[in-house]
Amino acid sequence: MPSNFVLDGWNRLKLTALLGLISFVLLGCAKFPASISPDSTRVIFRMTVRGQIRSDYVYVFPIRTSIDPNPQGDGPTPALQYPTPNGFVTGNLQYFVLWTPDTQQYTLYKFTDSTLTFYTAIGVPINTLDATTGSKTLGFELSLEQLVETPGTSNQLQVLQVNFLTMSAKLNQSNGTSRRIDCLGNTNLLTDFNEPVKIPLATTGLYDNQRFNFLEPIDPDCSDPDLDISDWSVEVRRQ
């Protein structure tokens, strides 16, 4: 297991500024795919690292959906031991968003098998935060309708269980001991290194590191600042 793994809370004013910026960065005004209602519930993700976002690193946002308000079993967990089906995540999940640096694009993927071996791109977020040279933060906005197989059933979802994963590379046979990662939780402690969070969807709310009692430590818990998560948040917006 790697020895080095790894946001301060951001207030409403910062959130408002972010949303204002998102409206004009990349997409301009929001463009809704035909299957997404403009008044559907939205979920806004944001993650900040201590250093800066690097084009040669991997930044993944795994998402587990549930119609049970208290889903059982492990949530999204970083892949730590080789062999692994996909090289970056294990546990229980159906979706993930990957930031692709060469295109400056966030893509939403869905796993197509229970072993998490195969996955396919199913869309892009409604809005995104651009990550230019020197940027510390990644962010994007999804509609809940993008996270269900049957259109019109997103109101059945009760909880999202999410994690934030940063890694120097996907896991393969040769980098099992040299690879560096971070995720939600104190990665200095084996008992707390991975703590995916449950985000209730019934009401509007902002869920961040402060609200979860700083489960991502204020002090660095990853030796690489470009991987070390310093802040994170998930906001639910009921339209």
N, C-alpha and C positions, 0 to 999 in steps of 0.2 A: 504494500500500500504506500503511495507517495507520502512523504512527510510534510510537504507544503501544499496546502489547499487554500481557498478563500471563496448601507448606503447611509449618514445622519439623516433624520427625518426631514422631509421637505414640506413646507407649509402650503396653505391654499394659495397664497400669492404667487409662489413659484409655479404651482400647478396651473394657475390661470395664465401665467406668462408662457408656460410650455404649450398649452393648448392654442394660445394665440399664435405662437411660432409655428406649430404644427400645421395650422390652417394654410400657411403660405409656403412652408418648406416642402419641396418636392412635388406635392400634389396640388397646390393651390387650394381651391375649395374642394371639399370632399366629393368624390365620385363614387356612387354606390353601384355595385354589381346588380344586375336585374333581380337576383334572388334575395337581396338584402333590403329590408325596409328601413327608411330613414329614421324611424322612431324605435328601432330595436335597441335593446340594452347594449351598452358599450363597456369594454374593459380596456383600461389604459395601463400599459406596462412601462416602467422606467428603471434603468440600472446604471449606476455610476461606478467607475473604478478609480483608484487613487492616482494612477498614472494616466495613461491615455489608451484609447482603442487602437489596437494594432491590426494591420491588414493580414499578418501571417498567423494570427491567433484565431481561436474558435470561440464564438459567443452564441449560446443556445438558450432558448426559453421554453422548457418542456411544460406541457399542460395536461392535466388529467381532469376530465369532466365527470360529474356525478349527479344523478337524480336523488341520491341519498345525502342528507345534510351532514352526515358523519361517515364518510366512506372508510372502510376498513382496509388494512394492508398497507404496504409501503407505497408512498407516492414516488414521484420522479427522483431518481438517484443517479449521481454521476457514475459512469462506468469506471471501475477501479482495477478489475482483474481480467487478464487475458486468458482464454479467448472471450470475446464479447460480440454479440450479434452485429452491433452497429458502430461501436467504438466510442460512444459518447454518453449514452444514457441507458439505465435499466429501471426496474420497478414497474409501477402501474401508471400508464399514461396512454393517450391516444394521439396527441398532437404535439408539435413543437414549431417554434419560429426560429429561423436561422438568419443571421445577418451575413450577407455575402459581400465582402469588401470590394471586389473588383467591379461590381455593378452598383455598389452603394444601395443594395436592395434587401429588404426583409421579405422572406418567403415563408408562408404557412404550409407545413407538411402534415400528413396523416399517416400513421403506421397502418399497414394493410394486413399484418399478421400478428398473432398473439405473442410471438417470440421477439418482436421488435427488430426483426431482421430487415424487412422491406418497408419502404415508405415512398409516398408520392406527393408531389407539390399539388396543392388544391387551391391556392390563391395567394393574395398579398393583403397585408393590413390595409384598413381604410385610410389611415394617416400614419406617417412615420416622422421621426426626428432624424435629420441628416447627421451623419458622422463624418465631418471633414478632418483634415490633418490637425492633430492636437486635441481632438474632441475626447471628452472623458465619459460621455453619456450616450446610451442607446435608448430609444423609446419608440413605441408604436401603439396603435389603437385597433382593437378587433371588435367586430359585432359578435354577439353570442350566436347569431344565426350562422356564422362561419364555423361554429364548433358543434354542429349537429348534422346527422346524416339526412334527416327528414326535414325539409323546410317547414317552418311554422311551429316547431316543437321546442324552440329554445327556452320557452317559459317553463318547461319541465325541469330544467337544470337548477340544482340547488347550490352547488359548490363547485369552484375550481380549485384544484390542488396544484400549486405551481412551484417551480424552483428557478434559479438563475445559475447557469453554468458557464464558467470561463475555463479555458484550457489552452495550454501551449500547443497541443496537437491532439487529434483523436488517438485513442489507445490502439496500439498494435504490438506485435510480439517484441519488437526491438526497443520500444520506449517505455516499457512497464515500470521502470524504476526512475527514469529521468524526467518523465512527463510531470508538469506542474498544473494544478487545477485549483479552482475555488468554487464554492457553492454556498447556499444559505446555511448558516450554522457556524460554529466555532471550529474551524478545521485544525486548530491546535490541539483539540481534545477528541480522542477517538470516539467518545460516547456522544458527542454533540456535533460532529463534523458535518452531518447532513440533516437539515431541518426544513423540508418542504412545508409550505404554509397553505392553509385552507382559507379560501376567500369566499364568504357567503354572498349570494347573488340576489337575495330577496329585497334588499334596500340599497340605495345609493350610499357609498362609503369610501373612505380613503384608508388603505391598509399599507403601512410602511414599517420601516425598521424600528422606529420609536414605539409604534403601537404594539409591536410584537416584542417589546422589552429588549430591544437591541440584540436579537438572536444572532445577527451578523455583528461581530465585535467592533467597537470603535477603534481599538488598536489593530494594526495589521495582523492578519492570520494567514497571509500568503507572502512569500519572500519576493515575488515579482509584482511590482505595483501596477503593471498593465493587466494583471489578472485579479488583483485584490479588490473585491467588491467593497466599496465604502458606503454605498447608499442604494436603496431600492424602494419601489412602491408599486402597488397595484390599486387602481381606482375603478370602482364600479359606478357606472352612470345609468340609472334607470331613466329612460326617456319619458 
